[in-house]
Amino acid sequence: MPTILYKTLSGRKRAGMSIGEAIRQLTLGEMLQGAAELVAVLTLLVAAVIWLIIRIQPHPEVQVGVALFAYERGATVEGTTKTSLSRMQDLVANCTLWEFPPALVKNHTKVSDLQAAVLTKVLLENVSDEGLTNLRLGVVSRLHGATTRVSAAQNLEVTGKLESTSQDGLHKYVISIATIEPKSSAVLSLQTPMNDNLQRVLSQKHITVRLPSVFLSADQLWNVHPTVTPVDASIMLKRETELHTGEKGIPVAELIERRLLDSSDRELNAEDLSHRLLPTASLCQEDRKTAGEIRHNK
């Protein structure tokens, strides 16, 4: 019984009234307050029952793995020779997957056409026998922003947008997927163009990049927070290529081009962007042979 009714009836019973007489003398205000307390109690009971049902009932098992990269591509100009520049770094292990040229001397080499981005690759695996519909995947990280864009490795329709930013700088980027089949995987790639803030963070001598936190919801799931597992960088790239092409064991290919510039070519006077290059890191121990294949076209 709600507290107000219990206290009122108990007090009047102690004063010598019968229960029936005490109930008949309840005022409208006392009855309304008692009814409000009763509704609140029932609402809490219903919410508790729903929470228990959601927790107890089986739901599809979804596994999430993440790899984080910094990617740079541009060109070096030495004399009148222009050569492609390419670098991919694993931000979690803080090591280089591939780099060309392998040792860039900034003092003697001009860098032009430089484009850089931070890549968050999410391996989403539905290991259950049940498909997922109307899936929402939220990725919370400092590495995303309003310019972040999402794509999928295979023929999977995905959309995404930045939904919120917290005071501590964490950004929640939410990805929507219509359907994921049972016993299937998807690699989602969130690409954020390099900006001054990311440049400042990643240019530190000792980079500490944490895996993002993730939440999932779908018609078959209720706001699940799965454990995020770090995925080896080269394994993630191979898995992405496999899902995209259907072929296994295909290395990531980087096309390197070299050409001679005419002495009057305006590219010789292009701004030197070498100061925008991220600091190099040592080669990843396990990825020296498997992470990438570089083809030279002279």
C-alpha positions as CSV (number, residue, x, y, z in Angstrom):
1,M,0.0,0.0,0.0
2,P,1.3,3.5,-0.8
3,T,2.9,5.2,2.2
4,I,0.5,8.1,2.5
5,L,-2.6,5.9,2.6
6,Y,-0.9,3.4,5.0
7,K,0.1,6.2,7.5
8,T,-3.4,7.9,7.3
9,L,-5.4,4.7,7.8
10,S,-3.0,3.4,10.5
11,G,-3.3,6.7,12.4
12,R,-7.1,6.7,12.3
13,K,-7.3,3.1,13.3
14,R,-5.3,3.8,16.4
15,A,-7.7,6.7,17.1
16,G,-10.5,4.1,17.4
17,M,-11.9,4.2,13.9
18,S,-12.7,1.0,12.0
19,I,-11.0,0.4,8.6
20,G,-14.2,1.0,6.7
21,E,-14.8,4.3,8.4
22,A,-11.2,5.4,8.0
23,I,-11.4,4.7,4.3
24,R,-14.7,6.7,3.9
25,Q,-13.1,9.7,5.5
26,L,-10.2,9.9,3.1
27,T,-10.0,13.3,1.4
28,L,-9.7,13.8,-2.4
29,G,-6.1,15.0,-2.0
30,E,-5.1,11.9,0.1
31,M,-6.7,9.6,-2.5
32,L,-4.9,11.3,-5.4
33,Q,-1.6,11.2,-3.7
34,G,-2.1,7.6,-2.8
35,A,-3.0,6.8,-6.4
36,A,0.1,8.6,-7.7
37,E,2.3,6.5,-5.4
38,L,0.6,3.3,-6.5
39,V,1.2,4.2,-10.2
40,A,4.8,4.9,-9.4
41,V,5.3,1.5,-7.6
42,L,3.6,-0.4,-10.5
43,T,5.7,1.4,-13.1
44,L,8.9,0.4,-11.2
45,L,7.7,-3.2,-11.0
46,V,6.9,-3.3,-14.8
47,A,10.3,-1.8,-15.6
48,A,12.1,-4.4,-13.4
49,V,10.2,-7.2,-15.1
50,I,11.1,-5.9,-18.6
51,W,14.8,-5.6,-17.5
52,L,14.9,-9.1,-16.2
53,I,13.3,-10.5,-19.4
54,I,15.8,-8.7,-21.6
55,R,18.7,-9.9,-19.4
56,I,17.5,-13.5,-19.2
57,Q,16.3,-14.1,-22.8
58,P,19.0,-15.3,-25.3
59,H,20.1,-12.8,-27.9
60,P,22.3,-13.0,-31.0
61,E,26.0,-13.1,-30.2
62,V,28.0,-10.3,-31.9
63,Q,31.7,-9.9,-31.7
64,V,33.5,-6.6,-32.3
65,G,37.2,-6.1,-33.2
66,V,38.9,-2.8,-34.0
67,A,42.1,-1.6,-35.6
68,L,43.3,2.0,-35.8
69,F,45.5,3.4,-38.5
70,A,47.1,6.7,-39.7
71,Y,47.4,6.9,-43.5
72,E,49.4,9.3,-45.5
73,R,49.7,9.6,-49.3
74,G,51.4,12.3,-51.4
75,A,54.5,12.8,-53.4
76,T,58.2,13.7,-52.9
77,V,60.1,16.0,-55.2
78,E,63.8,15.7,-55.5
79,G,65.4,17.8,-58.3
80,T,62.9,17.2,-61.1
81,T,61.9,13.7,-60.0
82,K,58.4,13.3,-58.5
83,T,57.7,10.0,-56.6
84,S,54.7,8.8,-54.8
85,L,54.8,8.8,-51.0
86,S,52.8,6.3,-49.0
87,R,52.6,5.3,-45.4
88,M,50.3,3.3,-43.2
89,Q,50.8,3.1,-39.4
90,D,49.2,1.0,-36.8
91,L,48.2,3.5,-34.0
92,V,47.5,0.9,-31.4
93,A,50.9,-0.8,-31.6
94,N,52.5,2.5,-32.7
95,C,54.4,0.9,-35.6
96,T,54.6,1.2,-39.4
97,L,52.9,-1.3,-41.6
98,W,54.5,0.0,-44.8
99,E,56.3,3.2,-45.8
100,F,57.7,4.4,-49.1
101,P,60.2,5.9,-49.4
102,P,61.5,3.8,-46.5
103,A,63.7,6.6,-45.1
104,L,62.5,10.1,-46.0
105,V,65.2,12.9,-45.4
106,K,63.0,15.9,-44.8
107,N,65.8,18.4,-45.0
108,H,66.5,17.5,-48.7
109,T,63.1,16.4,-49.9
110,K,60.0,18.4,-50.7
111,V,56.6,16.9,-50.0
112,S,53.6,17.9,-52.0
113,D,50.0,16.8,-52.6
114,L,49.9,15.4,-49.1
115,Q,46.7,13.9,-47.9
116,A,46.3,12.2,-44.6
117,A,43.5,10.5,-42.6
118,V,42.9,8.5,-39.5
119,L,41.1,5.2,-40.1
120,T,39.1,3.3,-37.6
121,K,38.3,-0.2,-39.0
122,V,35.6,-2.2,-37.1
123,L,35.2,-5.9,-37.7
124,L,31.6,-6.8,-36.9
125,E,30.9,-10.5,-36.7
126,N,27.4,-11.9,-36.2
127,V,28.3,-15.4,-35.1
128,S,24.7,-16.5,-34.3
129,D,22.2,-18.2,-36.5
130,E,19.9,-15.2,-36.3
131,G,20.1,-12.2,-38.6
132,L,20.2,-8.6,-37.3
133,T,17.9,-5.9,-38.6
134,N,17.9,-2.1,-38.1
135,L,21.3,-2.3,-36.5
136,R,22.8,0.8,-34.8
137,L,26.4,0.7,-34.0
138,G,27.8,3.5,-31.8
139,V,31.5,4.1,-31.8
140,V,32.8,6.5,-29.1
141,S,36.3,7.9,-29.7
142,R,38.4,11.1,-29.8
143,L,39.4,10.3,-33.4
144,H,36.0,11.1,-35.0
145,G,34.3,14.3,-35.9
146,A,31.8,16.0,-38.2
147,T,34.0,15.2,-41.2
148,T,34.1,11.4,-40.5
149,R,32.7,9.2,-43.2
150,V,31.8,5.5,-43.0
151,S,32.1,2.8,-45.7
152,A,31.9,-1.0,-45.9
153,A,34.2,-3.4,-47.4
154,Q,31.5,-5.4,-49.1
155,N,28.1,-4.8,-50.7
156,L,26.6,-3.5,-47.5
157,E,24.5,-0.3,-47.2
158,V,25.7,1.7,-44.3
159,T,25.1,5.3,-43.2
160,G,26.6,7.2,-40.3
161,K,26.7,10.6,-38.5
162,L,28.2,12.3,-35.5
163,E,25.4,12.3,-32.9
164,S,27.1,13.9,-29.9
165,T,30.3,15.3,-28.3
166,S,31.0,15.1,-24.6
167,Q,32.9,17.7,-22.6
168,D,36.0,15.4,-22.3
169,G,36.3,15.4,-26.1
170,L,34.8,12.0,-26.9
171,H,32.7,11.8,-30.0
172,K,29.8,9.4,-30.6
173,Y,29.6,8.4,-34.2
174,V,26.5,6.2,-35.0
175,I,26.4,3.8,-37.9
176,S,23.1,2.4,-39.2
177,I,22.9,-0.9,-41.1
178,A,19.7,-2.3,-42.4
179,T,20.5,-6.0,-42.3
180,I,23.4,-8.3,-41.3
181,E,22.9,-11.9,-42.2
182,P,23.5,-14.8,-39.7
183,K,27.0,-16.2,-39.6
184,S,28.4,-13.2,-41.5
185,S,31.0,-10.5,-41.0
186,A,31.5,-6.9,-42.1
187,V,34.4,-4.5,-42.0
188,L,33.4,-0.9,-41.5
189,S,35.9,1.8,-42.2
190,L,35.5,5.2,-40.5
191,Q,37.8,7.8,-42.2
192,T,38.5,11.1,-40.6
193,P,40.6,13.6,-42.6
194,M,43.6,14.9,-40.8
195,N,43.0,18.2,-39.0
196,D,45.1,20.4,-36.7
197,N,43.8,18.6,-33.6
198,L,44.6,15.1,-34.8
199,Q,47.9,16.3,-36.2
200,R,48.8,17.6,-32.8
201,V,47.8,14.4,-31.0
202,L,49.5,12.0,-33.4
203,S,52.7,14.1,-33.7
204,Q,53.6,13.5,-30.1
205,K,56.7,11.4,-29.4
206,H,54.8,8.9,-27.3
207,I,51.4,8.2,-28.8
208,T,48.8,6.5,-26.7
209,V,45.7,5.7,-28.7
210,R,42.9,3.8,-26.9
211,L,40.4,1.5,-28.5
212,P,36.9,3.1,-28.8
213,S,34.0,1.9,-26.8
214,V,31.1,0.5,-28.7
215,F,27.4,-0.1,-28.2
216,L,25.0,-2.1,-30.3
217,S,21.2,-2.1,-30.7
218,A,18.9,-3.8,-33.2
219,D,15.5,-5.4,-33.4
220,Q,17.0,-8.4,-31.8
221,L,19.3,-6.6,-29.3
222,W,18.8,-4.1,-26.6
223,N,21.6,-1.6,-26.2
224,V,24.4,-4.1,-25.8
225,H,28.0,-3.0,-24.9
226,P,30.2,-5.7,-26.3
227,T,33.8,-6.2,-25.4
228,V,36.0,-4.5,-28.0
229,T,39.0,-6.7,-29.1
230,P,42.1,-5.2,-30.7
231,V,42.7,-6.8,-34.1
232,D,46.2,-7.2,-35.6
233,A,46.5,-4.5,-38.3
234,S,47.6,-6.7,-41.1
235,I,44.9,-9.3,-40.3
236,M,42.3,-6.6,-40.4
237,L,43.5,-5.3,-43.8
238,K,43.5,-8.9,-45.2
239,R,40.0,-9.5,-43.9
240,E,38.8,-6.3,-45.4
241,T,40.3,-7.3,-48.8
242,E,38.8,-10.8,-48.5
243,L,35.3,-9.4,-47.9
244,H,35.7,-6.9,-50.7
245,T,37.1,-9.3,-53.4
246,G,36.0,-12.7,-52.2
247,E,39.6,-13.9,-52.4
248,K,41.8,-14.9,-49.5
249,G,45.4,-14.0,-48.9
250,I,45.5,-11.0,-51.1
251,P,48.0,-8.4,-49.8
252,V,47.3,-4.8,-49.7
253,A,48.8,-3.2,-52.9
254,E,50.2,0.3,-53.0
255,L,50.9,1.7,-56.4
256,I,54.1,3.8,-56.5
257,E,54.7,6.0,-59.4
258,R,57.8,8.0,-60.4
259,R,58.0,10.6,-63.2
260,L,60.3,13.4,-64.4
261,L,59.0,17.0,-64.3
262,D,59.8,19.6,-66.8
263,S,62.0,22.4,-65.5
264,S,59.1,24.8,-66.1
265,D,56.5,22.6,-64.3
266,R,54.6,24.6,-61.6
267,E,54.8,21.5,-59.3
268,L,58.5,22.3,-58.7
269,N,57.3,25.5,-56.9
270,A,54.6,23.8,-54.9
271,E,54.5,24.4,-51.1
272,D,56.6,22.1,-49.1
273,L,54.3,20.1,-46.8
274,S,57.0,17.9,-45.1
275,H,56.2,19.7,-41.8
276,R,52.8,18.0,-41.9
277,L,54.2,14.5,-42.0
278,L,53.6,12.4,-39.0
279,P,56.7,11.1,-37.2
280,T,57.8,7.7,-38.4
281,A,57.7,4.6,-36.2
282,S,59.6,1.4,-36.3
283,L,58.3,-1.4,-38.6
284,C,55.7,-3.7,-37.1
285,Q,57.5,-6.9,-36.3
286,E,54.9,-9.4,-37.6
287,D,53.9,-7.3,-40.6
288,R,57.2,-6.7,-42.4
289,K,56.4,-9.2,-45.2
290,T,52.6,-9.5,-45.0
291,A,51.2,-6.1,-44.5
292,G,51.7,-4.6,-48.0
293,E,53.0,-5.1,-51.5
294,I,54.7,-2.2,-53.2
295,R,54.9,-2.1,-57.0
296,H,57.4,0.3,-58.6
297,N,56.4,1.9,-61.9
298,K,59.2,4.1,-63.3
